[in-house]
Amino acid sequence: MQVLITGGSGSVGRAVVERLVKKGYTVRVIGRTPDVSFEGAEYRVCDVNDYPALREAVRGCQAIVHLAAIPNPSGGPPQELFRVNCGGTFNVFQAAAEEGIQRVVQASSINAAGQFYGVKPAPLHYLPLDEEHPVFSTDAYSFSKNIIEEIGQYFWRREGISNLALRLPWVAPASLHDNPNPRRTLITDLVEQLLKRPPEERRAWFDQAWEKYNAFRATRPYEKNNPAFVRDAMAALPEEERLMLLSMTNRVNFFTMLDERDSAQAIEKGLTAQFEGSHALFVNDKYNWSGIPSKTLAELFYPDVQTFKKELTGTESLVSIDRARQLIGFEPEFSFGIP
């Protein structure tokens, strides 16, 4: 099978290229950066918003992995982010349709749910989070992920292109396994302190932290076109307030992440699994990264959530990967969590 990979020079892209080349696929990678090379793969300079060039790059391929995108709200003005992410995705699917390609796997994001980057808090109706949960996007990046999932649905209805939108969380390099996780230490220490307090004090702490975080997000800090802005803004806060904001940041990220090699596994399985239709799938680690029982995380950081679609056991993820397991046989192999 010859596979076209857009945006292959990122962390996920390079992991996918390496895996597919090793598995014997013929791989063509496109990106906007010149002088890039991939062992065992062809590389072409091509912008997915340059349709004639994209159409030529797709020629001869049997499947597409679409990763090219502006990766967060700080990557440019909202209108540019929307143009690149949504227009580029439509172009990829249109080129696939013209070439007769019947399988596309694209990178959506856990942020399609609208919980993290949004300027307003997104309602959380239950845990674990799954694909049936309503989305509530109030930032251009998360909204663009809603739209690219709809683009996949459109091309399934119109052209019969079976496709996946993988809702990836923070995808971390394999090398991170060899380094201590400062976030784990921070959360472990905080949980230890909170558990010493009576329940009413713990709830009061959460309410205050959530209020401060929502006031912070209302200033649109992730849209400053400066990736370091949020880090620097939090560093300037008093320690107690900084700790509150960091803990709420983990809440809206659901304490989840994914090894880059498992992102590549999910993408390859998305290319080869037997399914039809257009599907959004959460693809993440099966454990939370904190090592803290998920029921304890829910009690401390999600006290406003009263509905659980299944019992939380051990440190299993607060984001369900059951649908990915069932549809494509995804199972994380390189966990950052502690069972």
N, C-alpha and C positions, 0 to 999 in steps of 0.2 A: 504494500500500500504506500502510495506517495502522499505525504501530509504537508500541508502548508501551515506554518506557525507564524502568526503576526505578533510583533512585540516580543521576540524571542530573546532579547538581551537582558531582560530582568531576571530576578532570582528564580521565579517560577519558570520562566521561559527556558533558561539554561538547564534547569533540572529536567524539564520535559524533553528538550533536544537530546540531552545525554541519555535519557532512558529509551527514547524511541530509536536512536541510532544503535544503541546496544541491542535492542530487540530486532534489528534488521529492517526497520522502516526506511524508506527513502524520504529524506527530510529537506524541505526548502524553508528557509527562514527569511522573513522580511522585517525591516525596521528603518527608521529615519537616520540612524547614525552610520556614517561611512567608516570604512576601515575596521569592520568587525568580522571576526571569523569564528567558525564553529567546527570542531573536529568531526569529520564524517558527514557534514551537512553543507548544503549550498546556502549562500547568503546573498540577498539582493537588497539594495537600498530602494525602499518603496514606502510611501505614506498611504495608509488605508483611505485617506480622504482624496487621494489622486486616483480617481476611478479607472481611467484607462491603464495606468501602470499596475494597479491592483488586479484588474481583469487579466492582464498578461501574466502576472505572477501566479494566478490561480490555475492557469492552463496546465492540464495534464495531471492535476491532483485529484485524489479520490476522497479526501477529508480535509477539514480545516480546524486548527486550534487557534482561537482568536483571543489574544491576550493584550493587544495594543490598546492603551487607554491612558488618560490622565488619572493617576492613582489615588488622588485625594483632593479635597476642596482647595488646598493651598496651591494647587498646580496651575491656576490661572483664573481669569474672570469666569463667572458662572456661565455666560453665554458661550465662551470658548470651550469650556469643559463639556458643555452639552453638545456642541457641534462636533467635537472630536470623538467623544465617547459614543454618542447616539448615531451621528451621521456615519462614522467609521464602521459601526456595527451593521447598520443597514447596508452599506456598500459591500461588506464581507458576505452577507447573506445573499445579496443580489448577484454578486459574482459567482457564488456557489450555485445559485439557481441556474444561471446561464451556462455554467460548466456541467450541469447535471449531477453535482455533488449531493449526496443524500445524508451526510453526517457532519455536523458542526458541534464542537465543544467550545464554549466560551467562558471566560472568567467573569462571573458576577461577584458579589461580595456579601459578607455577613451584614454589611451596612445597607443592603437593600431593605432590611427591616426598619431602618430609620432611627435606630436607637442611639448611635454614637455621635455622628457629626451634626445631627439636626439642631436647629436653633431653638426648638421647643421640645419638651419631653414627649417621647412617643409612648402611648399606652402599652403596658405589658399585661396581657390578660391571663397568661398561664406560663408555667414551666413544665418540662423543658421547652425551650423555643423550638418550633418546627416550621415546615413550609406552609402549613395551613394558617399560621398566625397572620393577621392583617398587617400590612406595611403602613408606615406613617412617616413619609420622608419630608423634611423641611430644609434640605440643603441640596444643591445642584448635583453633587456627586452621588448621594444616595438615590436621588430621583433618576439620575441617568441609569443607574443599575435597575431600577424598576422598569424603565423604558426598554433597555436592551433585552430584558426578559420578555417583554411584550413583543419586541421585534422577532424573537425566536418563535413565539406563538403564532405570529402573523405568517411567517414563512413555512411553518408546519401546515397551517390551514391552506395557504395559497399554493405552495410548491411541494408539500409532502417531505420537507427536509426534517428528519429527526435530529433533535438537538438538545443539548444540556446547557444550563447556566449554573455553573458551580459557585455557590456562595462561600467563597474562601474567607477565612479570618486572617489575622496577622500570620503570614507565612514566614517562618524563621529559617535561617541557614542551619545546615546540619552541624556546623561548628559550635553552635550555641549549646549543644549537649555537654561540651567540655568546659563551659564557663558557669560560675554561680549565677543564680537568678535573683537579682536584687529585689524584684517585685515580689517574689515568693517570701523573702525575709520580711519585707515591709508588711505584707498582708498577714503573715503568720503572727508577727508581733502585735499587730492591731487586733486580730481576732482574740488572741490571748488576753489582751486588756479588756476588750468588750465583754468577753464571757465572764469576767469577774464582777460585772455590774448586774444589777437586777434588771429584769426584762423591760420595765418602763423607762429606765435610763438608757438602755440600748436603743429602744425605739425613738427616744428623744434625740439621741445622737444621730441616728439615721435621718430623721426628719430635718435636722439642721444641716447635715451634710448634703442631702438631696436638694434642699432649698438653695444652698450656696452654689452647688454645681449647676443648677438650672439658671441661676442668675449669671453665672460665668458663661455658659453656653449662649445665653441671649445676646452677649456682646459679639457673637460670631467670630470667636478666636481662631477657628480653623480656616477662615476665609481671608486671612491677612496676606496671602501670597508669600508667607515666610514660614517654612516648616518649623523653625526654632521658636516661633512666637509663643506657642502654648507652653513649651518647656520653660522658657525664660519667665513668662508671666507667673507660672506656678512657683518657680524658684524664688520669686520676690515676695511671696506671701508668708505670713507667720506660719510656723511649723504645724500647728493644729489645723489651720485652714487648708494648708497644702496637703496634709494627710487626708483630710476629708475629700478634697477634689480628686486626688489620686485614687482613692477607694471607689468613688463614684464612676470614675473613668473605667475602672475594672468591671464595675457593675454593668455598664452599657456595652462592654466588650464580652461579657458573659464568661470571663476568666478562661477564654479559649484561644488556641493558636494551632499551628500545624507545621510540621516539618516539611521543608521544600520537596523532599523525596516522596512524601505521601501526597503532596499536591500533584506530582508527576504521575504517581500511581493512579490517582483518581481520573486524571485526564486520559491516560492510556485506556483505562477500563471504559471510560466514556466513549472512546472511539470504537471499541470492539464488542461491548455488551449488546445483547439482543433485546432491543426495545424499539418502540415507535412513539412518536409524539414529541412534545416540547416540555421539558421538565426543569424546574429550579430545584437544586439540591444543596442542602447544607453539607459541607465537607470540612471536617475539622477533627482534632484529636478526640479520642474517645474518653479521655480524662480531662478534668480541669487542671490547669498548670500549677495551682497553689498547693496541692497536696492536702487540702482541708476537705473534710467530708462535704459533699455538695448540699446535703440537708442543712448543715451549719451555715454555709454561704447563703442559702436561701433565707434562713431565719434572720441573719444579720444584715444582709445587703438587699434583700427583696421582701421585706416584711409586709409590703403592700400587695404582694401576690398571694392570693388565697386558693388558687386552683392549680392542681398538679395533674397533668395528663397521665403520668405514671409516677410511681414512687421513686424518689431519688435514693440510689444506693451507692455506698462507697464514695469515690471521687469521680463518678461518671460525669460526663460533660453536661452542662446546663443547656447545651444546644444538641438536639437529637440528630444523629446521623442514620437513623433507622431506614429512612427512604433511600439513601445512597447505598446502604448495605443491600437492600432488597432489589433495587433497580440495576445497579452495576457491579455489585459484589465488592464495594469498597470496604476495606478494613485497615485502619492505621497500623503501621508497622514500627514507627519511630516516635514513640510517645515522649512528650516533655513532662507528662504528669506522673503522679505517684499512685499506683492502684490502691 
